[in-house]
Amino acid sequence: MMRVLVGVIAFALQCGWLSAAFAQGKELVFGVYPYLTPTQIVEQYLPLKEHIARSLGQPVTMLSAPDFATFIERTRKGEYDIVFTAPHMGRLAEKRDGYKRVAQTGYQIVVALVCLRDAPIKAREDLKGRSVAIGSRMSMTYQVVDQALRQKGLSLENGVRVIETASFSNVMQATLRGEADVGAVPTAVLDNAPAEQQGLVREFFRTPPTPGGLVMAHPRLDMEKGEMLRSALTSFKDQPEGRQFFARSRLVDFRAIDDATMRQIDPFVAVLTGAN
């Protein structure tokens, strides 16, 4: 318990105040994009960080950022040696910053639209004039939900009021507190919500699946280390701590990334290049 507490405190500090100079030490820096709260990221990704360190025979520090824009900028600056990131952020890191593909998750992004159980909302059409809590406008979640609403003549920029939250974990809270009529929650996050929270909401729509998270390596990580990392990730599911990690994170496994996956992601990168 104390170990996790110390890790949470250190991680929270690093999210806000890490400088590029820190990444110049002997430790590898593993960056996890901030789709969960700092506490949740530490608790969920600490086993993976330790597995990477053991497999590469090198100390690893786990860091994030206070928001998506900062994470993207720190990725561009090379403050991370290895990143676990959203698919469109990973594709941008490859095309713009020279990061190398390592692995993708078996989990594909599916977003559930949820409301309180007694809310008079049955379908996407019912969202006109209503509010939707969602993660960052730079997230894949935002884009796939907007795409789903456009099929019904709405969008997150027209006819629907957006409530942007700090992380996907906060989307459920906003919905439960009545701050938003609807929450757009990735199923990996929804399935990990406490049972009592899940019992208070009703799911009325799911988006089609799109590619999930990517692990990318900075070009300074040599080819041998890159292959060791790829092997460590793909075999993680066969180890006890790996099975626990995937059961908790809902990421299924790590597997090879192919060109078809990257082409599928390409249309979602524009929101990042336009914002940076």
PyRosetta script that sets phi, psi and omega in degrees:
from pyrosetta import init, pose_from_sequence

init()
pose = pose_from_sequence("MMRVLVGVIAFALQCGWLSAAFAQGKELVFGVYPYLTPTQIVEQYLPLKEHIARSLGQPVTMLSAPDFATFIERTRKGEYDIVFTAPHMGRLAEKRDGYKRVAQTGYQIVVALVCLRDAPIKAREDLKGRSVAIGSRMSMTYQVVDQALRQKGLSLENGVRVIETASFSNVMQATLRGEADVGAVPTAVLDNAPAEQQGLVREFFRTPPTPGGLVMAHPRLDMEKGEMLRSALTSFKDQPEGRQFFARSRLVDFRAIDDATMRQIDPFVAVLTGAN")
pose.set_psi(1, -44.9)
pose.set_omega(1, -179.6)
pose.set_phi(2, -63.5)
pose.set_psi(2, -38.2)
pose.set_omega(2, 179.5)
pose.set_phi(3, -60.4)
pose.set_psi(3, -44.1)
pose.set_omega(3, 179.0)
pose.set_phi(4, -66.2)
pose.set_psi(4, -40.5)
pose.set_omega(4, -179.5)
pose.set_phi(5, -62.1)
pose.set_psi(5, -45.5)
pose.set_omega(5, 178.5)
pose.set_phi(6, -61.6)
pose.set_psi(6, -41.3)
pose.set_omega(6, 178.9)
pose.set_phi(7, -62.7)
pose.set_psi(7, -41.4)
pose.set_omega(7, 179.9)
pose.set_phi(8, -62.8)
pose.set_psi(8, -45.1)
pose.set_omega(8, -179.3)
pose.set_phi(9, -62.9)
pose.set_psi(9, -47.1)
pose.set_omega(9, -179.4)
pose.set_phi(10, -62.8)
pose.set_psi(10, -42.2)
pose.set_omega(10, -178.0)
pose.set_phi(11, -64.5)
pose.set_psi(11, -42.3)
pose.set_omega(11, 179.5)
pose.set_phi(12, -61.3)
pose.set_psi(12, -40.3)
pose.set_omega(12, 177.8)
pose.set_phi(13, -65.0)
pose.set_psi(13, -44.0)
pose.set_omega(13, -177.9)
pose.set_phi(14, -65.5)
pose.set_psi(14, -32.9)
pose.set_omega(14, 178.7)
pose.set_phi(15, -57.9)
pose.set_psi(15, -38.0)
pose.set_omega(15, -173.2)
pose.set_phi(16, -95.1)
pose.set_psi(16, -30.4)
pose.set_omega(16, -167.0)
pose.set_phi(17, -128.9)
pose.set_psi(17, 10.1)
pose.set_omega(17, 177.9)
pose.set_phi(18, -63.5)
pose.set_psi(18, 134.3)
pose.set_omega(18, 173.9)
pose.set_phi(19, -104.6)
pose.set_psi(19, 163.2)
pose.set_omega(19, -178.8)
pose.set_phi(20, -61.7)
pose.set_psi(20, -27.5)
pose.set_omega(20, -177.5)
pose.set_phi(21, -61.8)
pose.set_psi(21, -32.6)
pose.set_omega(21, -178.4)
pose.set_phi(22, -60.2)
pose.set_psi(22, -36.5)
pose.set_omega(22, -175.7)
pose.set_phi(23, -73.0)
pose.set_psi(23, -5.0)
pose.set_omega(23, -177.3)
pose.set_phi(24, -88.3)
pose.set_psi(24, -0.4)
pose.set_omega(24, 179.3)
pose.set_phi(25, -77.3)
pose.set_psi(25, -170.1)
pose.set_omega(25, -176.4)
pose.set_phi(26, -78.2)
pose.set_psi(26, -20.5)
pose.set_omega(26, -179.6)
pose.set_phi(27, -74.1)
pose.set_psi(27, 145.7)
pose.set_omega(27, 169.7)
pose.set_phi(28, -80.9)
pose.set_psi(28, 146.1)
pose.set_omega(28, 179.9)
pose.set_phi(29, -108.2)
pose.set_psi(29, 119.9)
pose.set_omega(29, 179.9)
pose.set_phi(30, -103.1)
pose.set_psi(30, 110.7)
pose.set_omega(30, -178.4)
pose.set_phi(31, -97.1)
pose.set_psi(31, 130.4)
pose.set_omega(31, 177.2)
pose.set_phi(32, -115.8)
pose.set_psi(32, 123.5)
pose.set_omega(32, -175.9)
pose.set_phi(33, -65.4)
pose.set_psi(33, 146.0)
pose.set_omega(33, -167.2)
pose.set_phi(34, -83.0)
pose.set_psi(34, 62.9)
pose.set_omega(34, 178.6)
pose.set_phi(35, -88.9)
pose.set_psi(35, -13.0)
pose.set_omega(35, 174.2)
pose.set_phi(36, -119.9)
pose.set_psi(36, 174.6)
pose.set_omega(36, 175.4)
pose.set_phi(37, -70.8)
pose.set_psi(37, 158.9)
pose.set_omega(37, 177.9)
pose.set_phi(38, -54.0)
pose.set_psi(38, -42.4)
pose.set_omega(38, 179.6)
pose.set_phi(39, -61.2)
pose.set_psi(39, -45.0)
pose.set_omega(39, -178.7)
pose.set_phi(40, -66.5)
pose.set_psi(40, -37.8)
pose.set_omega(40, 178.6)
pose.set_phi(41, -63.7)
pose.set_psi(41, -45.0)
pose.set_omega(41, 179.3)
pose.set_phi(42, -61.2)
pose.set_psi(42, -50.4)
pose.set_omega(42, -176.9)
pose.set_phi(43, -63.1)
pose.set_psi(43, -36.3)
pose.set_omega(43, -175.1)
pose.set_phi(44, -83.1)
pose.set_psi(44, -39.2)
pose.set_omega(44, -171.1)
pose.set_phi(45, -101.4)
pose.set_psi(45, -4.4)
pose.set_omega(45, 177.6)
pose.set_phi(46, -57.9)
pose.set_psi(46, -43.7)
pose.set_omega(46, 178.1)
pose.set_phi(47, -61.4)
pose.set_psi(47, -36.8)
pose.set_omega(47, 179.1)
pose.set_phi(48, -68.9)
pose.set_psi(48, -42.3)
pose.set_omega(48, 178.5)
pose.set_phi(49, -59.1)
pose.set_psi(49, -43.4)
pose.set_omega(49, -179.1)
pose.set_phi(50, -69.3)
pose.set_psi(50, -34.7)
pose.set_omega(50, 177.1)
pose.set_phi(51, -65.2)
pose.set_psi(51, -41.5)
pose.set_omega(51, 177.9)
pose.set_phi(52, -62.6)
pose.set_psi(52, -43.3)
pose.set_omega(52, -179.9)
pose.set_phi(53, -61.5)
pose.set_psi(53, -45.4)
pose.set_omega(53, 179.5)
pose.set_phi(54, -63.4)
pose.set_psi(54, -43.3)
pose.set_omega(54, -175.1)
pose.set_phi(55, -68.1)
pose.set_psi(55, -36.1)
pose.set_omega(55, -178.3)
pose.set_phi(56, -91.9)
pose.set_psi(56, -9.4)
pose.set_omega(56, -178.6)
pose.set_phi(57, 64.2)
pose.set_psi(57, 37.3)
pose.set_omega(57, -174.0)
pose.set_phi(58, -148.4)
pose.set_psi(58, 139.6)
pose.set_omega(58, 177.5)
pose.set_phi(59, -61.2)
pose.set_psi(59, 144.3)
pose.set_omega(59, -179.7)
pose.set_phi(60, -130.5)
pose.set_psi(60, 130.8)
pose.set_omega(60, 174.0)
pose.set_phi(61, -106.0)
pose.set_psi(61, 134.1)
pose.set_omega(61, -179.8)
pose.set_phi(62, -101.1)
pose.set_psi(62, 129.2)
pose.set_omega(62, -177.9)
pose.set_phi(63, -135.7)
pose.set_psi(63, 165.6)
pose.set_omega(63, 173.3)
pose.set_phi(64, -140.5)
pose.set_psi(64, -138.7)
pose.set_omega(64, 179.5)
pose.set_phi(65, -161.1)
pose.set_psi(65, 160.9)
pose.set_omega(65, -179.0)
pose.set_phi(66, -70.9)
pose.set_psi(66, -19.5)
pose.set_omega(66, -179.4)
pose.set_phi(67, -160.5)
pose.set_psi(67, 172.1)
pose.set_omega(67, -176.7)
pose.set_phi(68, -62.8)
pose.set_psi(68, -43.5)
pose.set_omega(68, -177.2)
pose.set_phi(69, -60.5)
pose.set_psi(69, -41.6)
pose.set_omega(69, 179.1)
pose.set_phi(70, -67.5)
pose.set_psi(70, -39.4)
pose.set_omega(70, 178.4)
pose.set_phi(71, -62.0)
pose.set_psi(71, -43.0)
pose.set_omega(71, 178.7)
pose.set_phi(72, -62.5)
pose.set_psi(72, -42.2)
pose.set_omega(72, -179.7)
pose.set_phi(73, -67.0)
pose.set_psi(73, -40.9)
pose.set_omega(73, 178.6)
pose.set_phi(74, -67.4)
pose.set_psi(74, -33.2)
pose.set_omega(74, 174.7)
pose.set_phi(75, -63.7)
pose.set_psi(75, -45.6)
pose.set_omega(75, 179.7)
pose.set_phi(76, -59.6)
pose.set_psi(76, -39.3)
pose.set_omega(76, -178.2)
pose.set_phi(77, -76.1)
pose.set_psi(77, -9.2)
pose.set_omega(77, 179.9)
pose.set_phi(78, 80.8)
pose.set_psi(78, 26.2)
pose.set_omega(78, 180.0)
pose.set_phi(79, -76.2)
pose.set_psi(79, -12.1)
pose.set_omega(79, 178.0)
pose.set_phi(80, -115.6)
pose.set_psi(80, 138.2)
pose.set_omega(80, 173.3)
pose.set_phi(81, -83.8)
pose.set_psi(81, -36.5)
pose.set_omega(81, -179.6)
pose.set_phi(82, -133.8)
pose.set_psi(82, 138.1)
pose.set_omega(82, 176.7)
pose.set_phi(83, -128.2)
pose.set_psi(83, 141.1)
pose.set_omega(83, 163.2)
pose.set_phi(84, -105.5)
pose.set_psi(84, 117.7)
pose.set_omega(84, -167.6)
pose.set_phi(85, -142.9)
pose.set_psi(85, 166.7)
pose.set_omega(85, 175.7)
pose.set_phi(86, -64.2)
pose.set_psi(86, 152.2)
pose.set_omega(86, -174.7)
pose.set_phi(87, -57.5)
pose.set_psi(87, -44.4)
pose.set_omega(87, -177.7)
pose.set_phi(88, -71.3)
pose.set_psi(88, -29.3)
pose.set_omega(88, 175.1)
pose.set_phi(89, -69.7)
pose.set_psi(89, -37.4)
pose.set_omega(89, 177.3)
pose.set_phi(90, -66.2)
pose.set_psi(90, -40.3)
pose.set_omega(90, 178.4)
pose.set_phi(91, -64.6)
pose.set_psi(91, -40.8)
pose.set_omega(91, 176.7)
pose.set_phi(92, -63.0)
pose.set_psi(92, -42.7)
pose.set_omega(92, 179.7)
pose.set_phi(93, -61.9)
pose.set_psi(93, -34.6)
pose.set_omega(93, 177.9)
pose.set_phi(94, -70.0)
pose.set_psi(94, -50.4)
pose.set_omega(94, -173.0)
pose.set_phi(95, -74.7)
pose.set_psi(95, -38.2)
pose.set_omega(95, -174.7)
pose.set_phi(96, -95.2)
pose.set_psi(96, -38.1)
pose.set_omega(96, -168.9)
pose.set_phi(97, -110.3)
pose.set_psi(97, -1.9)
pose.set_omega(97, 175.3)
pose.set_phi(98, 80.9)
pose.set_psi(98, 11.3)
pose.set_omega(98, 178.0)
pose.set_phi(99, -64.1)
pose.set_psi(99, 149.7)
pose.set_omega(99, -178.2)
pose.set_phi(100, -101.8)
pose.set_psi(100, 142.9)
pose.set_omega(100, 177.1)
pose.set_phi(101, -67.6)
pose.set_psi(101, 137.8)
pose.set_omega(101, 175.3)
pose.set_phi(102, -120.7)
pose.set_psi(102, -56.5)
pose.set_omega(102, -177.6)
pose.set_phi(103, -161.8)
pose.set_psi(103, 161.7)
pose.set_omega(103, 171.6)
pose.set_phi(104, -124.9)
pose.set_psi(104, 160.4)
pose.set_omega(104, 177.7)
pose.set_phi(105, -80.1)
pose.set_psi(105, 151.7)
pose.set_omega(105, 171.6)
pose.set_phi(106, -69.6)
pose.set_psi(106, -25.9)
pose.set_omega(106, 175.9)
pose.set_phi(107, -69.4)
pose.set_psi(107, 132.9)
pose.set_omega(107, 171.7)
pose.set_phi(108, -105.4)
pose.set_psi(108, 147.4)
pose.set_omega(108, -176.9)
pose.set_phi(109, -69.5)
pose.set_psi(109, 120.5)
pose.set_omega(109, 172.6)
pose.set_phi(110, -129.7)
pose.set_psi(110, 128.8)
pose.set_omega(110, -176.5)
pose.set_phi(111, -108.8)
pose.set_psi(111, 126.8)
pose.set_omega(111, 177.0)
pose.set_phi(112, -96.9)
pose.set_psi(112, 133.0)
pose.set_omega(112, 170.9)
pose.set_phi(113, -93.8)
pose.set_psi(113, 121.7)
pose.set_omega(113, -176.5)
pose.set_phi(114, -125.2)
pose.set_psi(114, 152.7)
pose.set_omega(114, 175.4)
pose.set_phi(115, -140.7)
pose.set_psi(115, 170.6)
pose.set_omega(115, 175.0)
pose.set_phi(116, -62.4)
pose.set_psi(116, 150.6)
pose.set_omega(116, -171.7)
pose.set_phi(117, -59.0)
pose.set_psi(117, -33.6)
pose.set_omega(117, -177.0)
pose.set_phi(118, -96.4)
pose.set_psi(118, 9.3)
pose.set_omega(118, -179.4)
pose.set_phi(119, -71.5)
pose.set_psi(119, 144.0)
pose.set_omega(119, -178.9)
pose.set_phi(120, -82.8)
pose.set_psi(120, 50.9)
pose.set_omega(120, -177.8)
pose.set_phi(121, -122.8)
pose.set_psi(121, 122.9)
pose.set_omega(121, -176.7)
pose.set_phi(122, -118.9)
pose.set_psi(122, -24.2)
pose.set_omega(122, -173.7)
pose.set_phi(123, -153.4)
pose.set_psi(123, 171.5)
pose.set_omega(123, -179.4)
pose.set_phi(124, -58.3)
pose.set_psi(124, -35.6)
pose.set_omega(124, -179.5)
pose.set_phi(125, -58.8)
pose.set_psi(125, -26.6)
pose.set_omega(125, -177.3)
pose.set_phi(126, -75.8)
pose.set_psi(126, -2.1)
pose.set_omega(126, -177.1)
pose.set_phi(127, -84.8)
pose.set_psi(127, -7.2)
pose.set_omega(127, 180.0)
pose.set_phi(128, -58.8)
pose.set_psi(128, 125.1)
pose.set_omega(128, 179.8)
pose.set_phi(129, 79.9)
pose.set_psi(129, 2.7)
pose.set_omega(129, -178.5)
pose.set_phi(130, -106.0)
pose.set_psi(130, 171.5)
pose.set_omega(130, -177.7)
pose.set_phi(131, -104.8)
pose.set_psi(131, 144.2)
pose.set_omega(131, 179.4)
pose.set_phi(132, -127.2)
pose.set_psi(132, 121.4)
pose.set_omega(132, 173.4)
pose.set_phi(133, -82.8)
pose.set_psi(133, 134.1)
pose.set_omega(133, -174.6)
pose.set_phi(134, -152.2)
pose.set_psi(134, 162.5)
pose.set_omega(134, 176.2)
pose.set_phi(135, -71.4)
pose.set_psi(135, -164.7)
pose.set_omega(135, -177.4)
pose.set_phi(136, -54.6)
pose.set_psi(136, 146.4)
pose.set_omega(136, 174.8)
pose.set_phi(137, -62.4)
pose.set_psi(137, -16.2)
pose.set_omega(137, 179.5)
pose.set_phi(138, -90.8)
pose.set_psi(138, 1.2)
pose.set_omega(138, -175.7)
pose.set_phi(139, -85.0)
pose.set_psi(139, 158.2)
pose.set_omega(139, 172.5)
pose.set_phi(140, -63.7)
pose.set_psi(140, -36.4)
pose.set_omega(140, 179.4)
pose.set_phi(141, -55.6)
pose.set_psi(141, -46.7)
pose.set_omega(141, 180.0)
pose.set_phi(142, -58.1)
pose.set_psi(142, -44.2)
pose.set_omega(142, -176.0)
pose.set_phi(143, -69.4)
pose.set_psi(143, -42.5)
pose.set_omega(143, -177.8)
pose.set_phi(144, -71.6)
pose.set_psi(144, -31.7)
pose.set_omega(144, 175.8)
pose.set_phi(145, -69.7)
pose.set_psi(145, -42.8)
pose.set_omega(145, 177.7)
pose.set_phi(146, -59.4)
pose.set_psi(146, -41.3)
pose.set_omega(146, 178.1)
pose.set_phi(147, -61.0)
pose.set_psi(147, -42.4)
pose.set_omega(147, -179.6)
pose.set_phi(148, -66.6)
pose.set_psi(148, -36.7)
pose.set_omega(148, 179.8)
pose.set_phi(149, -72.2)
pose.set_psi(149, -33.8)
pose.set_omega(149, 179.6)
pose.set_phi(150, -63.1)
pose.set_psi(150, -26.9)
pose.set_omega(150, 176.9)
pose.set_phi(151, -65.8)
pose.set_psi(151, -17.6)
pose.set_omega(151, -179.7)
pose.set_phi(152, -114.1)
pose.set_psi(152, 17.9)
pose.set_omega(152, 176.6)
pose.set_phi(153, 80.2)
pose.set_psi(153, 12.2)
pose.set_omega(153, 177.2)
pose.set_phi(154, -118.5)
pose.set_psi(154, 177.3)
pose.set_omega(154, 171.0)
pose.set_phi(155, -162.7)
pose.set_psi(155, 166.9)
pose.set_omega(155, 178.1)
pose.set_phi(156, -73.3)
pose.set_psi(156, -6.5)
pose.set_omega(156, 176.8)
pose.set_phi(157, -107.7)
pose.set_psi(157, -5.8)
pose.set_omega(157, -174.8)
pose.set_phi(158, -149.5)
pose.set_psi(158, 115.0)
pose.set_omega(158, 176.3)
pose.set_phi(159, 91.7)
pose.set_psi(159, -9.7)
pose.set_omega(159, 179.8)
pose.set_phi(160, -132.8)
pose.set_psi(160, 136.6)
pose.set_omega(160, 178.3)
pose.set_phi(161, -92.1)
pose.set_psi(161, 124.1)
pose.set_omega(161, -176.4)
pose.set_phi(162, -94.0)
pose.set_psi(162, 133.7)
pose.set_omega(162, 171.4)
pose.set_phi(163, -114.7)
pose.set_psi(163, 104.5)
pose.set_omega(163, -176.6)
pose.set_phi(164, -82.8)
pose.set_psi(164, 131.4)
pose.set_omega(164, -178.4)
pose.set_phi(165, -111.2)
pose.set_psi(165, 163.7)
pose.set_omega(165, -177.4)
pose.set_phi(166, -68.2)
pose.set_psi(166, -33.1)
pose.set_omega(166, 178.6)
pose.set_phi(167, -152.5)
pose.set_psi(167, 167.2)
pose.set_omega(167, -179.9)
pose.set_phi(168, -65.6)
pose.set_psi(168, -25.4)
pose.set_omega(168, 177.5)
pose.set_phi(169, -63.4)
pose.set_psi(169, -32.1)
pose.set_omega(169, -178.4)
pose.set_phi(170, -77.4)
pose.set_psi(170, -14.0)
pose.set_omega(170, 179.9)
pose.set_phi(171, -63.4)
pose.set_psi(171, -45.7)
pose.set_omega(171, 178.5)
pose.set_phi(172, -59.9)
pose.set_psi(172, -42.9)
pose.set_omega(172, -178.9)
pose.set_phi(173, -62.1)
pose.set_psi(173, -43.4)
pose.set_omega(173, 179.6)
pose.set_phi(174, -62.0)
pose.set_psi(174, -37.3)
pose.set_omega(174, 179.7)
pose.set_phi(175, -70.6)
pose.set_psi(175, -44.2)
pose.set_omega(175, -177.9)
pose.set_phi(176, -67.1)
pose.set_psi(176, -32.9)
pose.set_omega(176, -179.7)
pose.set_phi(177, -82.2)
pose.set_psi(177, -3.6)
pose.set_omega(177, -179.7)
pose.set_phi(178, 79.6)
pose.set_psi(178, 14.3)
pose.set_omega(178, 178.3)
pose.set_phi(179, -77.1)
pose.set_psi(179, -19.5)
pose.set_omega(179, 177.1)
pose.set_phi(180, -139.6)
pose.set_psi(180, 147.1)
pose.set_omega(180, 178.1)
pose.set_phi(181, -71.2)
pose.set_psi(181, -33.5)
pose.set_omega(181, -174.5)
pose.set_phi(182, -138.7)
pose.set_psi(182, 146.1)
pose.set_omega(182, 173.6)
pose.set_phi(183, -115.7)
pose.set_psi(183, 136.1)
pose.set_omega(183, 176.0)
pose.set_phi(184, -101.6)
pose.set_psi(184, 103.7)
pose.set_omega(184, -170.2)
pose.set_phi(185, -120.5)
pose.set_psi(185, 122.3)
pose.set_omega(185, 172.6)
pose.set_phi(186, -56.5)
pose.set_psi(186, 139.9)
pose.set_omega(186, -175.5)
pose.set_phi(187, -61.6)
pose.set_psi(187, -30.0)
pose.set_omega(187, 177.7)
pose.set_phi(188, -63.0)
pose.set_psi(188, -30.8)
pose.set_omega(188, 177.4)
pose.set_phi(189, -83.3)
pose.set_psi(189, -42.8)
pose.set_omega(189, 179.9)
pose.set_phi(190, -59.8)
pose.set_psi(190, -43.6)
pose.set_omega(190, -177.8)
pose.set_phi(191, -67.4)
pose.set_psi(191, -20.9)
pose.set_omega(191, 178.5)
pose.set_phi(192, -94.0)
pose.set_psi(192, -3.6)
pose.set_omega(192, 178.3)
pose.set_phi(193, -68.0)
pose.set_psi(193, 149.6)
pose.set_omega(193, 177.7)
pose.set_phi(194, -54.7)
pose.set_psi(194, 146.6)
pose.set_omega(194, -176.9)
pose.set_phi(195, -57.6)
pose.set_psi(195, -35.9)
pose.set_omega(195, -179.0)
pose.set_phi(196, -66.6)
pose.set_psi(196, -33.2)
pose.set_omega(196, 176.9)
pose.set_phi(197, -71.4)
pose.set_psi(197, -43.8)
pose.set_omega(197, 178.7)
pose.set_phi(198, -59.7)
pose.set_psi(198, -33.2)
pose.set_omega(198, -179.3)
pose.set_phi(199, -71.2)
pose.set_psi(199, -15.9)
pose.set_omega(199, -178.0)
pose.set_phi(200, -92.1)
pose.set_psi(200, -10.9)
pose.set_omega(200, -177.5)
pose.set_phi(201, -117.5)
pose.set_psi(201, 163.0)
pose.set_omega(201, 179.1)
pose.set_phi(202, -129.3)
pose.set_psi(202, 128.4)
pose.set_omega(202, 178.3)
pose.set_phi(203, -86.7)
pose.set_psi(203, 131.6)
pose.set_omega(203, -179.4)
pose.set_phi(204, -123.4)
pose.set_psi(204, -4.1)
pose.set_omega(204, 176.7)
pose.set_phi(205, -161.9)
pose.set_psi(205, 145.5)
pose.set_omega(205, 172.7)
pose.set_phi(206, -127.6)
pose.set_psi(206, 137.2)
pose.set_omega(206, 177.4)
pose.set_phi(207, -76.9)
pose.set_psi(207, 155.6)
pose.set_omega(207, 172.9)
pose.set_phi(208, -62.1)
pose.set_psi(208, 152.9)
pose.set_omega(208, -178.6)
pose.set_phi(209, -70.2)
pose.set_psi(209, 143.4)
pose.set_omega(209, 171.7)
pose.set_phi(210, -128.5)
pose.set_psi(210, 161.1)
pose.set_omega(210, -177.8)
pose.set_phi(211, -52.6)
pose.set_psi(211, 144.8)
pose.set_omega(211, -177.5)
pose.set_phi(212, -93.1)
pose.set_psi(212, -156.2)
pose.set_omega(212, -173.4)
pose.set_phi(213, -64.0)
pose.set_psi(213, 151.1)
pose.set_omega(213, -179.8)
pose.set_phi(214, -118.8)
pose.set_psi(214, 145.4)
pose.set_omega(214, 168.2)
pose.set_phi(215, -106.4)
pose.set_psi(215, 124.1)
pose.set_omega(215, -178.0)
pose.set_phi(216, -126.1)
pose.set_psi(216, 151.0)
pose.set_omega(216, -179.7)
pose.set_phi(217, -118.9)
pose.set_psi(217, 136.8)
pose.set_omega(217, 176.4)
pose.set_phi(218, -62.8)
pose.set_psi(218, 146.1)
pose.set_omega(218, -178.2)
pose.set_phi(219, -59.3)
pose.set_psi(219, -18.1)
pose.set_omega(219, 178.2)
pose.set_phi(220, -72.8)
pose.set_psi(220, -16.3)
pose.set_omega(220, 174.8)
pose.set_phi(221, -75.9)
pose.set_psi(221, 116.9)
pose.set_omega(221, -171.7)
pose.set_phi(222, -68.0)
pose.set_psi(222, 168.0)
pose.set_omega(222, -173.7)
pose.set_phi(223, -60.5)
pose.set_psi(223, -39.5)
pose.set_omega(223, -179.4)
pose.set_phi(224, -63.3)
pose.set_psi(224, -46.1)
pose.set_omega(224, 178.4)
pose.set_phi(225, -64.2)
pose.set_psi(225, -37.8)
pose.set_omega(225, 178.9)
pose.set_phi(226, -61.8)
pose.set_psi(226, -42.0)
pose.set_omega(226, 178.2)
pose.set_phi(227, -68.2)
pose.set_psi(227, -37.9)
pose.set_omega(227, 176.7)
pose.set_phi(228, -63.0)
pose.set_psi(228, -41.3)
pose.set_omega(228, 179.2)
pose.set_phi(229, -64.9)
pose.set_psi(229, -45.7)
pose.set_omega(229, 179.9)
pose.set_phi(230, -59.9)
pose.set_psi(230, -43.7)
pose.set_omega(230, 179.2)
pose.set_phi(231, -64.6)
pose.set_psi(231, -41.2)
pose.set_omega(231, -179.9)
pose.set_phi(232, -63.4)
pose.set_psi(232, -40.3)
pose.set_omega(232, -178.6)
pose.set_phi(233, -69.9)
pose.set_psi(233, -45.3)
pose.set_omega(233, -175.5)
pose.set_phi(234, -70.0)
pose.set_psi(234, -25.3)
pose.set_omega(234, 179.2)
pose.set_phi(235, -92.4)
pose.set_psi(235, -5.9)
pose.set_omega(235, -175.7)
pose.set_phi(236, -59.5)
pose.set_psi(236, -33.5)
pose.set_omega(236, -177.6)
pose.set_phi(237, -64.8)
pose.set_psi(237, -19.1)
pose.set_omega(237, -176.7)
pose.set_phi(238, -90.3)
pose.set_psi(238, -1.0)
pose.set_omega(238, -178.5)
pose.set_phi(239, -107.5)
pose.set_psi(239, 150.3)
pose.set_omega(239, -177.6)
pose.set_phi(240, -53.0)
pose.set_psi(240, -46.5)
pose.set_omega(240, -179.0)
pose.set_phi(241, -68.5)
pose.set_psi(241, -29.6)
pose.set_omega(241, 176.7)
pose.set_phi(242, -69.3)
pose.set_psi(242, -42.8)
pose.set_omega(242, 178.3)
pose.set_phi(243, -61.4)
pose.set_psi(243, -38.3)
pose.set_omega(243, 177.2)
pose.set_phi(244, -66.8)
pose.set_psi(244, -41.8)
pose.set_omega(244, 179.8)
pose.set_phi(245, -59.9)
pose.set_psi(245, -48.4)
pose.set_omega(245, -177.3)
pose.set_phi(246, -70.3)
pose.set_psi(246, -33.2)
pose.set_omega(246, 176.6)
pose.set_phi(247, -64.5)
pose.set_psi(247, -35.8)
pose.set_omega(247, -178.3)
pose.set_phi(248, -81.6)
pose.set_psi(248, -43.2)
pose.set_omega(248, -175.3)
pose.set_phi(249, -81.3)
pose.set_psi(249, -20.4)
pose.set_omega(249, -177.1)
pose.set_phi(250, 66.7)
pose.set_psi(250, 21.9)
pose.set_omega(250, -177.2)
pose.set_phi(251, -85.1)
pose.set_psi(251, -6.0)
pose.set_omega(251, 175.3)
pose.set_phi(252, 76.5)
pose.set_psi(252, -65.4)
pose.set_omega(252, 179.4)
pose.set_phi(253, -172.9)
pose.set_psi(253, 179.9)
pose.set_omega(253, 169.2)
pose.set_phi(254, -111.9)
pose.set_psi(254, 139.3)
pose.set_omega(254, -177.5)
pose.set_phi(255, -145.8)
pose.set_psi(255, 172.0)
pose.set_omega(255, -177.3)
pose.set_phi(256, -64.9)
pose.set_psi(256, 151.2)
pose.set_omega(256, 175.7)
pose.set_phi(257, -101.4)
pose.set_psi(257, 130.9)
pose.set_omega(257, 178.1)
pose.set_phi(258, -110.7)
pose.set_psi(258, 169.2)
pose.set_omega(258, -178.2)
pose.set_phi(259, -63.1)
pose.set_psi(259, -35.4)
pose.set_omega(259, -179.2)
pose.set_phi(260, -62.0)
pose.set_psi(260, -38.5)
pose.set_omega(260, 177.5)
pose.set_phi(261, -62.1)
pose.set_psi(261, -45.4)
pose.set_omega(261, -178.5)
pose.set_phi(262, -65.3)
pose.set_psi(262, -37.6)
pose.set_omega(262, 177.3)
pose.set_phi(263, -65.5)
pose.set_psi(263, -34.4)
pose.set_omega(263, 178.1)
pose.set_phi(264, -66.1)
pose.set_psi(264, -30.0)
pose.set_omega(264, -179.1)
pose.set_phi(265, -79.3)
pose.set_psi(265, -29.0)
pose.set_omega(265, -171.5)
pose.set_phi(266, -46.4)
pose.set_psi(266, -43.9)
pose.set_omega(266, -178.1)
pose.set_phi(267, -62.0)
pose.set_psi(267, -19.6)
pose.set_omega(267, -176.5)
pose.set_phi(268, -90.5)
pose.set_psi(268, -4.0)
pose.set_omega(268, -176.6)
pose.set_phi(269, -78.7)
pose.set_psi(269, -24.8)
pose.set_omega(269, -173.4)
pose.set_phi(270, -56.6)
pose.set_psi(270, -36.1)
pose.set_omega(270, -178.2)
pose.set_phi(271, -62.5)
pose.set_psi(271, -27.6)
pose.set_omega(271, -180.0)
pose.set_phi(272, -83.2)
pose.set_psi(272, -41.8)
pose.set_omega(272, -179.3)
pose.set_phi(273, -69.5)
pose.set_psi(273, -26.8)
pose.set_omega(273, 177.2)
pose.set_phi(274, -77.9)
pose.set_psi(274, -20.2)
pose.set_omega(274, -175.7)
pose.set_phi(275, -100.4)
pose.set_psi(275, -7.1)
pose.set_omega(275, -176.5)
pose.set_phi(276, -123.6)
pose.dump_pdb("model.pdb")
